[in-house]
Amino acid sequence: MSQPRKSVSSRRRSAVEKSESTTPTPAPKDPSKVASSSKMTLDMPPLDVPDSITWDFTPPEHRPVQELSEDDKDRLIHELLNFAPFNVLHDIAEHARSLIYPTVTSVEQWAQMMSSGRPEFEREAEAGSYALETLLEQQVDKAFDKFTAYALRNIFSVPDGVELVMPWHKGIDFTRAQHVVDNGGEEVLQGRLDDLRAKIEQARYTRHRLIMAEAVLDKKLRMAEMRRKEVGFVNDLIVEAGLHPLNEHTRSIASSLSSLHSQLASLDPADVPVPTTGSETDAWEAGRQAYLRWALGRAMAEHGDRGADELAQIEKEVKEVGDVADLEAQVRR
């Protein structure tokens, strides 16, 4: 018993489900080989922007360090430390001297207490206090003079042959700055910056337009894919019915018949009586042979008694013709 045929809607649903289930999952791509967008053709090359706005500057060769005078060294150290080294050393020495006098005062008070009010002992204690104070002052001055000289010579000094760079001057290329000043100054640099900004903005605008165009293409691609899935059942019907596309020979014959119909239609049928073979629609529906007889019968009136012989001859040649050019040549004879 034959199986009932499926409806068109059920065939369409089954074809869509089959297409979705059999669609292979794309393999992951190498990130290094994937463009910045899903369309390889929309991948933009990197923008050519120079690393510096002074691209025409050539660094000079390293020059020897300029020798600094003692005054220049002192000024550099003063600027670096934000104070004068000699003043700091002097303050340290004065602070050490200030400790002498409380010490001498304490020793003198102890000596006065030990004299027990005897005048000779008091005079000796007073003289000894002055002598101790003078001795300590001399020793402190001598020691801190050496300390000051050592510090100024070894600690707060710049050795010869050393290029001193301040922290706030680090990384500054004074030769590049001089090059900028000699070649137009900041106005030239500002013009270059404006040109680079305009180039970057144009690249961003172009990239934005490409992204929008890509979104439109993706949408059209999805719609085309959906339509392909919706009409996929037609291919299944063709395969099930065993149908095949027309071959080239059949298409050539169809084209020849179409050209023949155009040539016959160009003839003037006003003075030719219409044969009794039926109307054009009836002859066409009756088949290819009937239509050819009807069309050629209308053209016989122009050729008199030769019509019957030409009809048979043209019908024979139509069967043997292989292209449109030969068919047109036969009709015009």
DAMOTA-V588885 format. One record per backbone hydrogen bond with DSSP energy under -0.5 kcal/mol. CO is the residue of the C=O (numbers start at 1). NH is the residue of the N-H. If there is no record, write none. Layout:
CO|NH / CO|NH
This chain:
7|11 / 8|12 / 9|13 / 10|14 / 11|15 / 12|16 / 13|17 / 14|18 / 15|19 / 16|20 / 17|21 / 18|22 / 19|23 / 22|24 / 30|33 / 30|34 / 31|34 / 38|40 / 39|42 / 40|43 / 47|49 / 54|57 / 57|59 / 69|73 / 70|74 / 71|75 / 72|76 / 73|77 / 74|78 / 75|79 / 76|80 / 77|81 / 78|82 / 78|83 / 83|85 / 84|88 / 85|89 / 86|90 / 87|91 / 88|92 / 89|93 / 90|94 / 91|95 / 92|96 / 93|97 / 94|98 / 95|99 / 96|99 / 97|100 / 97|101 / 98|102 / 99|103 / 100|104 / 101|105 / 102|106 / 103|107 / 104|108 / 105|109 / 106|110 / 107|111 / 108|112 / 109|113 / 110|114 / 111|115 / 112|116 / 112|117 / 113|116 / 115|118 / 118|122 / 119|123 / 120|124 / 121|125 / 122|126 / 123|127 / 124|128 / 125|129 / 126|130 / 127|131 / 128|132 / 129|133 / 130|134 / 131|135 / 132|136 / 133|137 / 134|138 / 135|139 / 136|140 / 137|141 / 138|142 / 139|143 / 140|144 / 141|145 / 142|146 / 143|147 / 144|148 / 145|149 / 146|150 / 147|151 / 148|152 / 149|153 / 150|154 / 150|155 / 151|155 / 151|156 / 155|157 / 157|159 / 159|162 / 162|164 / 166|169 / 167|170 / 169|172 / 172|174 / 173|177 / 174|178 / 175|179 / 176|180 / 177|181 / 178|182 / 179|183 / 180|183 / 180|185 / 181|184 / 184|187 / 185|188 / 185|189 / 186|190 / 187|191 / 188|192 / 189|193 / 190|194 / 191|195 / 192|196 / 193|197 / 194|198 / 195|199 / 196|200 / 197|201 / 198|202 / 199|203 / 200|204 / 201|205 / 202|206 / 203|207 / 204|208 / 205|209 / 206|210 / 207|211 / 208|212 / 209|213 / 210|214 / 211|215 / 212|216 / 213|217 / 214|218 / 215|219 / 216|220 / 217|221 / 218|222 / 219|223 / 220|224 / 221|225 / 222|226 / 223|227 / 224|228 / 225|229 / 226|230 / 227|231 / 229|232 / 231|234 / 231|235 / 232|236 / 233|237 / 234|238 / 235|239 / 236|240 / 237|241 / 238|242 / 238|243 / 239|242 / 247|251 / 248|252 / 249|253 / 250|254 / 251|255 / 252|256 / 253|257 / 254|258 / 255|259 / 256|260 / 257|261 / 258|262 / 259|263 / 260|264 / 261|265 / 262|266 / 264|267 / 267|269 / 269|272 / 271|273 / 275|278 / 279|283 / 280|284 / 281|285 / 282|286 / 283|287 / 284|287 / 287|291 / 288|292 / 289|293 / 290|294 / 291|295 / 292|296 / 293|297 / 294|298 / 295|299 / 296|300 / 297|300 / 299|302 / 300|303 / 301|304 / 303|306 / 304|307 / 305|308 / 306|310 / 307|311 / 308|312 / 309|313 / 310|314 / 311|315 / 312|316 / 313|317 / 314|318 / 315|319 / 316|320 / 317|321 / 323|327 / 324|328 / 325|329 / 326|330 / 327|331 / 328|332 / 329|333 / 330|333
